[in-house]
Amino acid sequence: MIRLVVALLVGMLVFIDVAPVFAQSDGTIIVAQEQRRRTLFDLLFGEPEPAPAPVQQAPRPAAAAPAAALPPPKPQVEKAADATRLAVFGDSLAIDLSKALERFYAEDPNLVVVNQGVSSSGFVRFDYFDWDKAITEQIAADSFDLAVVIIGINDRQEITTGGGSFAPLSEQWTAAYQGRITDFLGKLRAARKPVIWVGLPPMSKSEYSAAISQISNIQRLASFSGGAEFLDIYERFLGEDGKYSSYGPDVNGQNARMRKDDGIHFSSAGSDKLAFYLSQTIRAFYRGGGVTMAVADPLLGTDAAAMLRPPYQGLGAARLLEVAGAVIPISRVPARATDLVTAASVPATAPFTLEQLVTAPVGRVDAFGVGVDPAAGAAENDGGR
């Protein structure tokens, strides 16, 4: 009986609302929304407020991916009307170098690069392109202030002169080739145009590289005698093993491709590296303003100054100082003791007497600070008369 009463009480306190089900004519069944079950808490404390319907947010539009763009180009620097004109003469190497120099000096308003390179040209085939005639015309037109020359990759071939034709790198060939470069530089020197001659780099093929190295050495000698500054770049484009390498550190120290696939020409990174090295030599003549050839000559007023010599600059200057005795290279083998001047080699003469030492004129090495002043003695003699 007690159980029955409890069941009735629970039935009165708890109401379960069953969701109604509706059948449609087409056979589908629709279930109404299920009502919330009421509990004892609802009777004692009241039913809670219905939860607000969730607010549906509008979907965000997908953010567009930022469009990839190249960095803005650097503003073009307008060159001054009186800017220094740097002309680059030579073969296809000169064409690549001139482009690199244009990039290097792009933001310098006081220097403009003039590309004067001619592909396949050289100092052998003047029948193809005559550099002697070309430089004469450029000097007459006053088209440049400072000259850079890099040439020679096409010159390993037979040369023809009035005396005949000579095989590459033979003795007669070398003399004729050096003579043509000397004539070329002589015209520039007479016009007082500073010249920087750039040596040739190593090549990928060993036999060709050896020939080009000999040609570069001939150019070096001609540059010294012709008053040009010679820039040797051979070792700067070698690999760590001392051999040809198409890769090497660029101007930022990063390993990059320095040479093109032909093993002869420079890549863009290699040309930029060469332009950087060349800029250090250009500073000897150009420092943001005009070009100057005024270089201090410490041999001025000495016997060495009267010698026939190129302008005082570069390695030629060091050799002149060696001639003057001001510089002694550390590679020079010192004279042996038996070759030094000894007393036996001095002509036999009577030794100086003590009286001669005391009466030595002032300024002579043996005066020892107690010499006689000849001028004072002459004055005394005149006074006695």
Kinemage of the C-alpha trace (Angstrom):
@kinemage 1
@onewidth
@group {chain A} dominant
@subgroup {mainchain}
@vectorlist {calphas} color= white
{ca met a 1} P 0.000 0.000 0.000
{ca ile a 2} L 2.816 2.351 0.917
{ca arg a 3} L 4.514 1.632 -2.367
{ca leu a 4} L 1.346 2.560 -4.236
{ca val a 5} L 1.110 5.919 -2.469
{ca val a 6} L 4.702 6.738 -3.208
{ca ala a 7} L 4.197 5.895 -6.852
{ca leu a 8} L 1.172 8.203 -7.058
{ca leu a 9} L 3.100 11.057 -5.442
{ca val a 10} L 5.971 10.651 -7.855
{ca gly a 11} L 3.562 10.574 -10.744
{ca met a 12} L 2.010 13.821 -9.570
{ca leu a 13} L 5.375 15.514 -9.079
{ca val a 14} L 7.046 14.422 -12.282
{ca phe a 15} L 5.418 15.026 -15.646
{ca ile a 16} L 6.880 13.655 -18.748
{ca asp a 17} L 5.749 15.275 -21.965
{ca val a 18} L 6.033 12.923 -24.806
{ca ala a 19} L 6.774 14.463 -28.109
{ca pro a 20} L 3.806 14.108 -30.366
{ca val a 21} L 4.202 12.290 -33.604
{ca phe a 22} L 2.251 13.277 -36.700
{ca ala a 23} L 1.841 11.047 -39.686
{ca gln a 24} L 1.497 12.607 -43.103
{ca ser a 25} L -0.537 11.308 -46.008
{ca asp a 26} L 2.607 10.482 -48.004
{ca gly a 27} L 3.804 8.161 -45.302
{ca thr a 28} L 6.440 10.424 -43.810
{ca ile a 29} L 6.517 10.956 -40.066
{ca ile a 30} L 7.146 14.357 -38.512
{ca val a 31} L 8.331 14.439 -34.906
{ca ala a 32} L 7.536 17.609 -32.996
{ca gln a 33} L 10.183 19.281 -30.901
{ca glu a 34} L 10.700 17.355 -27.696
{ca gln a 35} L 9.437 19.234 -24.632
{ca arg a 36} L 11.643 19.654 -21.614
{ca arg a 37} L 10.987 17.197 -18.761
{ca arg a 38} L 9.635 18.926 -15.643
{ca thr a 39} L 11.194 17.995 -12.311
{ca leu a 40} L 10.535 18.562 -8.609
{ca phe a 41} L 12.818 21.601 -8.697
{ca asp a 42} L 10.560 23.127 -11.314
{ca leu a 43} L 7.522 22.790 -8.994
{ca leu a 44} L 9.320 24.142 -5.939
{ca phe a 45} L 11.386 26.949 -7.486
{ca gly a 46} L 9.739 27.568 -10.795
{ca glu a 47} L 10.824 26.658 -14.270
{ca pro a 48} L 14.024 28.284 -15.565
{ca glu a 49} L 13.845 30.807 -18.325
{ca pro a 50} L 14.258 29.275 -21.731
{ca ala a 51} L 17.770 29.629 -23.094
{ca pro a 52} L 18.021 32.217 -25.840
{ca ala a 53} L 18.342 30.902 -29.326
{ca pro a 54} L 21.976 30.794 -30.425
{ca val a 55} L 22.952 33.711 -32.564
{ca gln a 56} L 24.243 32.575 -35.870
{ca gln a 57} L 27.176 34.684 -37.068
{ca ala a 58} L 27.542 35.418 -40.700
{ca pro a 59} L 30.489 33.488 -42.142
{ca arg a 60} L 33.626 35.606 -42.571
{ca pro a 61} L 34.771 36.062 -46.110
{ca ala a 62} L 37.993 34.195 -46.789
{ca ala a 63} L 40.966 36.545 -46.538
{ca ala a 64} L 42.582 37.054 -49.898
{ca ala a 65} L 46.206 35.894 -50.034
{ca pro a 66} L 48.604 38.828 -50.391
{ca ala a 67} L 49.735 39.199 -53.945
{ca ala a 68} L 53.461 38.520 -54.415
{ca ala a 69} L 55.265 41.606 -55.644
{ca leu a 70} L 58.841 42.454 -56.518
{ca pro a 71} L 60.613 45.059 -54.402
{ca pro a 72} L 60.196 48.547 -55.803
{ca pro a 73} L 62.972 49.536 -58.180
{ca lys a 74} L 65.608 51.881 -56.901
{ca pro a 75} L 65.075 55.463 -58.002
{ca gln a 76} L 67.114 56.416 -61.018
{ca val a 77} L 69.907 58.815 -60.150
{ca glu a 78} L 70.328 61.512 -62.727
{ca lys a 79} L 73.926 61.918 -63.785
{ca ala a 80} L 75.500 65.345 -63.559
{ca ala a 81} L 76.194 67.190 -66.781
{ca asp a 82} L 79.914 67.277 -65.967
{ca ala a 83} L 80.083 63.693 -64.658
{ca thr a 84} L 83.334 61.789 -65.111
{ca arg a 85} L 83.119 59.541 -68.173
{ca leu a 86} L 84.541 56.082 -67.577
{ca ala a 87} L 84.998 54.273 -70.909
{ca val a 88} L 85.465 50.492 -71.006
{ca phe a 89} L 87.392 49.318 -74.084
{ca gly a 90} L 87.907 45.723 -75.166
{ca asp a 91} L 86.157 42.573 -76.342
{ca ser a 92} L 83.080 40.794 -74.981
{ca leu a 93} L 84.641 40.767 -71.503
{ca ala a 94} L 84.526 44.553 -71.621
{ca ile a 95} L 80.821 44.470 -72.473
{ca asp a 96} L 80.037 42.382 -69.373
{ca leu a 97} L 82.313 44.536 -67.217
{ca ser a 98} L 80.709 47.787 -68.377
{ca lys a 99} L 77.263 46.486 -67.355
{ca ala a 100} L 78.609 45.568 -63.920
{ca leu a 101} L 80.216 48.995 -63.532
{ca glu a 102} L 76.900 50.609 -64.452
{ca arg a 103} L 75.285 48.679 -61.581
{ca phe a 104} L 78.125 49.542 -59.213
{ca tyr a 105} L 78.027 53.293 -59.926
{ca ala a 106} L 74.261 53.504 -60.495
{ca glu a 107} L 73.785 55.781 -57.478
{ca asp a 108} L 76.830 57.967 -58.143
{ca pro a 109} L 75.705 61.078 -60.020
{ca asn a 110} L 79.285 62.077 -60.785
{ca leu a 111} L 80.359 59.056 -62.832
{ca val a 112} L 78.860 57.655 -66.024
{ca val a 113} L 80.022 54.406 -67.648
{ca val a 114} L 80.521 54.353 -71.426
{ca asn a 115} L 80.449 50.896 -73.011
{ca gln a 116} L 83.059 50.741 -75.792
{ca gly a 117} L 83.364 46.949 -75.990
{ca val a 118} L 83.406 45.200 -79.378
{ca ser a 119} L 82.762 41.445 -79.457
{ca ser a 120} L 85.389 39.219 -81.139
{ca ser a 121} L 87.875 42.094 -81.325
{ca gly a 122} L 91.501 42.078 -80.205
{ca phe a 123} L 95.006 43.320 -80.993
{ca val a 124} L 95.757 40.600 -83.562
{ca arg a 125} L 93.072 40.980 -86.242
{ca phe a 126} L 93.214 44.694 -87.055
{ca asp a 127} L 91.590 43.775 -90.370
{ca tyr a 128} L 88.456 42.890 -88.360
{ca phe a 129} L 88.559 45.836 -85.938
{ca asp a 130} L 91.375 48.374 -85.669
{ca trp a 131} L 91.723 49.425 -82.052
{ca asp a 132} L 94.549 51.825 -82.880
{ca lys a 133} L 92.247 53.735 -85.226
{ca ala a 134} L 89.304 53.517 -82.822
{ca ile a 135} L 91.187 55.006 -79.866
{ca thr a 136} L 92.484 57.813 -82.074
{ca glu a 137} L 88.916 58.709 -83.009
{ca gln a 138} L 87.686 58.533 -79.391
{ca ile a 139} L 90.508 60.780 -78.189
{ca ala a 140} L 89.787 63.287 -80.946
{ca ala a 141} L 86.103 63.294 -79.977
{ca asp a 142} L 87.033 63.680 -76.285
{ca ser a 143} L 84.398 61.072 -75.423
{ca phe a 144} L 85.887 59.885 -72.101
{ca asp a 145} L 87.977 60.944 -69.116
{ca leu a 146} L 89.209 57.627 -67.730
{ca ala a 147} L 89.853 54.417 -69.686
{ca val a 148} L 89.524 50.790 -68.570
{ca val a 149} L 90.787 48.074 -70.937
{ca ile a 150} L 90.129 44.322 -70.774
{ca ile a 151} L 90.839 42.368 -73.953
{ca gly a 152} L 92.663 39.330 -75.270
{ca ile a 153} L 90.432 36.237 -75.294
{ca asn a 154} L 90.434 36.289 -79.128
{ca asp a 155} L 94.158 36.954 -79.587
{ca arg a 156} L 95.546 33.397 -79.631
{ca gln a 157} L 95.875 33.376 -83.398
{ca glu a 158} L 98.383 34.211 -86.111
{ca ile a 159} L 99.416 37.847 -86.343
{ca thr a 160} L 100.298 39.536 -89.646
{ca thr a 161} L 102.645 42.512 -89.918
{ca gly a 162} L 104.754 44.089 -92.636
{ca gly a 163} L 107.414 41.493 -91.926
{ca gly a 164} L 105.115 38.532 -92.468
{ca ser a 165} L 102.826 36.292 -90.450
{ca phe a 166} L 103.873 34.772 -87.148
{ca ala a 167} L 102.551 31.885 -85.075
{ca pro a 168} L 100.801 32.679 -81.776
{ca leu a 169} L 103.129 33.416 -78.854
{ca ser a 170} L 106.277 33.040 -80.945
{ca glu a 171} L 109.080 35.536 -80.373
{ca gln a 172} L 108.144 37.632 -83.402
{ca trp a 173} L 104.459 37.407 -82.492
{ca thr a 174} L 105.161 38.615 -78.950
{ca ala a 175} L 107.202 41.567 -80.171
{ca ala a 176} L 104.513 42.622 -82.661
{ca tyr a 177} L 101.696 42.159 -80.154
{ca gln a 178} L 103.462 44.156 -77.447
{ca gly a 179} L 104.260 46.867 -79.968
{ca arg a 180} L 100.592 47.276 -80.874
{ca ile a 181} L 99.582 47.616 -77.226
{ca thr a 182} L 102.408 50.109 -76.659
{ca asp a 183} L 101.190 52.238 -79.591
{ca phe a 184} L 97.637 52.071 -78.224
{ca leu a 185} L 98.736 53.198 -74.766
{ca gly a 186} L 101.057 55.826 -76.226
{ca lys a 187} L 98.110 57.651 -77.731
{ca leu a 188} L 96.272 57.620 -74.400
{ca arg a 189} L 99.363 58.808 -72.554
{ca ala a 190} L 99.897 61.648 -75.004
{ca ala a 191} L 96.281 62.710 -74.460
{ca arg a 192} L 96.809 62.505 -70.661
{ca lys a 193} L 94.053 59.931 -70.215
{ca pro a 194} L 94.511 57.687 -67.173
{ca val a 195} L 94.357 53.999 -68.100
{ca ile a 196} L 93.617 50.913 -66.017
{ca trp a 197} L 94.458 47.708 -67.863
{ca val a 198} L 92.690 44.658 -66.421
{ca gly a 199} L 94.513 41.329 -66.723
{ca leu a 200} L 92.799 38.163 -67.918
{ca pro a 201} L 91.313 35.488 -65.625
{ca pro a 202} L 92.024 31.724 -65.723
{ca met a 203} L 90.094 29.670 -68.268
{ca ser a 204} L 88.489 26.249 -67.941
{ca lys a 205} L 90.562 24.517 -70.664
{ca ser a 206} L 94.158 24.099 -69.517
{ca glu a 207} L 95.909 24.690 -72.856
{ca tyr a 208} L 93.827 27.749 -73.658
{ca ser a 209} L 94.262 29.077 -70.119
{ca ala a 210} L 98.061 28.786 -70.368
{ca ala a 211} L 98.062 30.765 -73.634
{ca ile a 212} L 95.764 33.447 -72.202
{ca ser a 213} L 98.017 33.723 -69.151
{ca gln a 214} L 101.014 34.401 -71.422
{ca ile a 215} L 99.035 37.028 -73.323
{ca ser a 216} L 98.089 38.678 -70.015
{ca asn a 217} L 101.774 38.792 -69.002
{ca ile a 218} L 102.655 40.521 -72.277
{ca gln a 219} L 99.922 43.057 -71.555
{ca arg a 220} L 101.370 43.589 -68.081
{ca leu a 221} L 104.816 44.464 -69.459
{ca ala a 222} L 103.326 46.742 -72.090
{ca ser a 223} L 101.231 48.480 -69.416
{ca phe a 224} L 104.263 49.222 -67.266
{ca ser a 225} L 106.187 50.713 -70.182
{ca gly a 226} L 103.110 52.535 -71.479
{ca gly a 227} L 102.234 54.281 -68.211
{ca ala a 228} L 99.047 52.314 -67.440
{ca glu a 229} L 97.940 50.872 -64.126
{ca phe a 230} L 97.736 47.072 -64.399
{ca leu a 231} L 95.133 45.182 -62.349
{ca asp a 232} L 95.968 41.481 -61.980
{ca ile a 233} L 92.814 39.428 -61.328
{ca tyr a 234} L 94.120 35.927 -62.116
{ca glu a 235} L 94.439 34.610 -58.557
{ca arg a 236} L 91.186 36.221 -57.428
{ca phe a 237} L 89.186 33.876 -59.645
{ca leu a 238} L 90.945 30.621 -58.764
{ca gly a 239} L 89.431 27.877 -56.648
{ca glu a 240} L 90.703 26.781 -53.246
{ca asp a 241} L 92.914 24.204 -54.971
{ca gly a 242} L 94.604 26.906 -57.049
{ca lys a 243} L 92.886 25.799 -60.249
{ca tyr a 244} L 90.068 27.091 -62.397
{ca ser a 245} L 86.695 27.120 -60.655
{ca ser a 246} L 83.372 28.316 -62.002
{ca tyr a 247} L 82.223 29.036 -58.430
{ca gly a 248} L 83.616 31.294 -55.740
{ca pro a 249} L 82.714 33.898 -53.122
{ca asp a 250} L 80.760 36.860 -54.431
{ca val a 251} L 80.973 40.441 -53.151
{ca asn a 252} L 78.926 39.397 -50.081
{ca gly a 253} L 81.103 36.381 -49.313
{ca gln a 254} L 78.455 33.883 -50.473
{ca asn a 255} L 79.403 31.038 -52.776
{ca ala a 256} L 78.052 31.861 -56.234
{ca arg a 257} L 78.636 31.052 -59.876
{ca met a 258} L 81.406 33.308 -61.136
{ca arg a 259} L 81.795 32.115 -64.728
{ca lys a 260} L 79.488 31.183 -67.576
{ca asp a 261} L 79.178 27.705 -69.056
{ca asp a 262} L 81.774 28.429 -71.751
{ca gly a 263} L 84.480 28.698 -69.065
{ca ile a 264} L 85.613 32.048 -70.490
{ca his a 265} L 83.162 34.831 -69.704
{ca phe a 266} L 82.023 36.122 -66.324
{ca ser a 267} L 78.542 35.596 -64.942
{ca ser a 268} L 76.625 38.548 -63.491
{ca ala a 269} L 77.971 37.747 -60.019
{ca gly a 270} L 81.493 37.374 -61.409
{ca ser a 271} L 81.250 40.665 -63.282
{ca asp a 272} L 80.013 42.408 -60.121
{ca lys a 273} L 82.975 40.985 -58.197
{ca leu a 274} L 85.376 42.218 -60.878
{ca ala a 275} L 83.722 45.651 -60.803
{ca phe a 276} L 84.259 45.795 -57.039
{ca tyr a 277} L 87.979 44.994 -57.364
{ca leu a 278} L 88.298 47.492 -60.189
{ca ser a 279} L 86.603 50.223 -58.135
{ca gln a 280} L 89.455 50.057 -55.633
{ca thr a 281} L 91.932 50.903 -58.390
{ca ile a 282} L 89.653 53.535 -59.899
{ca arg a 283} L 89.823 55.367 -56.570
{ca ala a 284} L 93.437 56.258 -57.371
{ca phe a 285} L 92.089 58.565 -60.101
{ca tyr a 286} L 88.458 59.230 -59.188
{ca arg a 287} L 87.060 60.127 -55.751
{ca gly a 288} L 83.569 61.384 -56.510
{ca gly a 289} L 84.607 64.399 -58.536
{ca gly a 290} L 86.834 64.862 -61.542
{ca val a 291} L 89.754 62.709 -62.627
{ca thr a 292} L 93.284 63.633 -61.668
{ca met a 293} L 96.642 62.321 -62.788
{ca ala a 294} L 98.648 64.337 -60.271
{ca val a 295} L 100.581 61.737 -58.277
{ca ala a 296} L 103.329 62.627 -55.826
{ca asp a 297} L 106.761 61.600 -57.076
{ca pro a 298} L 109.298 61.091 -54.251
{ca leu a 299} L 112.059 60.696 -56.876
{ca leu a 300} L 111.671 64.297 -57.987
{ca gly a 301} L 115.019 66.066 -57.734
{ca thr a 302} L 117.075 62.867 -57.753
{ca asp a 303} L 119.146 61.243 -60.487
{ca ala a 304} L 116.460 58.548 -60.866
{ca ala a 305} L 113.918 61.225 -61.805
{ca ala a 306} L 115.848 61.903 -65.026
{ca met a 307} L 115.417 58.295 -66.189
{ca leu a 308} L 112.949 57.445 -68.958
{ca arg a 309} L 110.106 55.911 -66.979
{ca pro a 310} L 106.317 55.639 -66.871
{ca pro a 311} L 104.245 57.939 -64.658
{ca tyr a 312} L 104.801 57.315 -60.983
{ca gln a 313} L 102.054 54.864 -60.053
{ca gly a 314} L 101.361 51.218 -59.255
{ca leu a 315} L 103.996 48.508 -59.298
{ca gly a 316} L 106.101 50.561 -61.652
{ca ala a 317} L 106.643 52.999 -58.800
{ca ala a 318} L 107.970 50.238 -56.544
{ca arg a 319} L 110.457 49.223 -59.225
{ca leu a 320} L 111.616 52.829 -59.595
{ca leu a 321} L 112.126 53.064 -55.857
{ca glu a 322} L 114.214 49.909 -56.063
{ca val a 323} L 116.363 51.581 -58.717
{ca ala a 324} L 116.747 54.621 -56.473
{ca gly a 325} L 117.699 52.400 -53.538
{ca ala a 326} L 114.770 53.584 -51.413
{ca val a 327} L 113.107 50.170 -51.404
{ca ile a 328} L 114.795 46.781 -51.163
{ca pro a 329} L 112.519 43.796 -51.853
{ca ile a 330} L 112.664 41.057 -49.253
{ca ser a 331} L 113.018 38.480 -52.021
{ca arg a 332} L 116.388 39.874 -53.070
{ca val a 333} L 119.305 37.604 -52.201
{ca pro a 334} L 121.651 39.517 -49.906
{ca ala a 335} L 125.246 40.015 -51.019
{ca arg a 336} L 127.728 37.546 -49.623
{ca ala a 337} L 130.337 38.756 -47.172
{ca thr a 338} L 133.122 38.128 -49.685
{ca asp a 339} L 131.402 40.508 -52.113
{ca leu a 340} L 131.332 43.417 -49.659
{ca val a 341} L 133.791 46.284 -49.851
{ca thr a 342} L 136.799 45.529 -47.699
{ca ala a 343} L 139.883 47.467 -46.775
{ca ala a 344} L 141.901 45.370 -49.210
{ca ser a 345} L 139.803 46.577 -52.102
{ca val a 346} L 140.460 50.257 -51.303
{ca pro a 347} L 143.350 51.801 -53.261
{ca ala a 348} L 146.423 51.896 -51.132
{ca thr a 349} L 146.909 55.433 -49.820
{ca ala a 350} L 148.618 56.891 -46.829
{ca pro a 351} L 146.398 56.858 -43.737
{ca phe a 352} L 144.997 60.145 -42.411
{ca thr a 353} L 147.206 61.868 -39.903
{ca leu a 354} L 145.834 63.209 -36.617
{ca glu a 355} L 146.334 66.760 -37.867
{ca gln a 356} L 144.251 66.034 -40.989
{ca leu a 357} L 141.455 64.661 -38.854
{ca val a 358} L 141.394 67.738 -36.635
{ca thr a 359} L 141.534 70.150 -39.561
{ca ala a 360} L 138.832 68.381 -41.576
{ca pro a 361} L 136.283 70.881 -42.915
{ca val a 362} L 132.927 71.137 -41.168
{ca gly a 363} L 130.380 68.773 -42.672
{ca arg a 364} L 132.822 66.083 -43.716
{ca val a 365} L 132.212 62.660 -42.206
{ca asp a 366} L 135.607 62.625 -40.455
{ca ala a 367} L 135.208 66.057 -38.852
{ca phe a 368} L 133.802 64.527 -35.619
{ca gly a 369} L 132.355 67.876 -34.587
{ca val a 370} L 135.715 69.632 -34.292
{ca gly a 371} L 136.299 70.513 -37.930
{ca val a 372} L 137.518 73.784 -39.310
{ca asp a 373} L 135.113 76.173 -41.030
{ca pro a 374} L 136.804 77.042 -44.378
{ca ala a 375} L 134.761 80.254 -44.688
{ca ala a 376} L 135.964 81.475 -41.304
{ca gly a 377} L 139.575 80.694 -42.196
{ca ala a 378} L 139.290 82.578 -45.459
{ca ala a 379} L 137.880 85.614 -43.659
{ca glu a 380} L 140.772 85.621 -41.211
{ca asn a 381} L 143.281 85.470 -44.044
{ca asp a 382} L 141.590 88.370 -45.802
{ca gly a 383} L 141.638 90.384 -42.593
{ca gly a 384} L 145.350 89.758 -42.113
{ca arg a 385} L 146.086 91.269 -45.490
